[in-house]
Amino acid sequence: MTKTEKSLKQRLKNGDIVFGVWNSIPSSTLVDVIGSSGIDFIVIDAEHGPVGMETAEDLVRAAQVSGMSSLIRVSTNEAPLILRALDIGAHGVQVPHITTKEEAKQVVRFAKYYPQGVRGFSPFTRAASYGIQTKGYTKKANDETLVVVNIEGKEGTKNIEDIAGIAGIDVIFIGPYDLSQSLGKPGEVRDSEIIDTIKRTVAIADKHGIACGSFAPDESYLELLIECGVRYLTYMVDTAFIAKAYKKVFDSFCKNKERRES
């Protein structure tokens, strides 16, 4: 069975390590290009990025065509935002700044249909094949929708054990940059307190049969996360990746130019 035939959620349940990237540029062509690399999934950033739901639907479609799973990071933990993200066909949602067990329970309720939650049901959405294949859809959606909660502050780190025990949570994601800011060390994502939090989250997640996720700003940090046992790996943001790639080439050009002119 190929990765496109098996849901991202099932792969994580099977113990797989999955690799994704962040999308902030609202371009379906770019998403298609990213998908051509064989990457497992893409997280469409509707929190920090300029992406609205109409554009997000095109991005989700582009990901599907290229064989990638798609998630949408919504801006806040609100039912309408989670509903729309899933109705346009995203395979999961990632919800920022979760701090308590109650907030995490709310995410699950908003993302799941009855009897697991209160997600509104319309059989005429893209996710439901526009009413053509309604039978069994809600159960399939509940089984396959990936629910990721972000822990990004000191208060949330105190409640990781409680949050991990909630039925319906699939990934606890440690956001290293927001956490570094919360700890009074903005940008110091390699600080021992952050790495220890990631390791502790991995241990708790493993105990509860779910996955720990995090973000890697570079390849060395990616290796560090893998060594820690993180299985839901996200790497870079498309904007930064492109900017750094071009800057590296241009800096090399400038050095060569200086040598030739000297």
Secondary structure, DSSP 8 states (H G I E B T S, - for coil): --TTTS-HHHHHHTT--EEEEEE-S--HHHHHHHHTTT-SEEEEESSSS---HHHHHHHHHHHHHTT-EEEEE-SSS-HHHHHHHHHTT-SEEEE----SHHHHHHHHHHHS-TTT------TTSTTTGGGTS-TTHHHHHHHH-EEEEEE-SHHHHTTHHHHHTSTT--EEEE-HHHHHHHTT-TT-TT-HHHHHHHHHHHHHHHHHT-EEEEEESSHHHHHHHHHHT--EEEEEEHHHHHHHHHHHHHHHHHHHHHHHH-
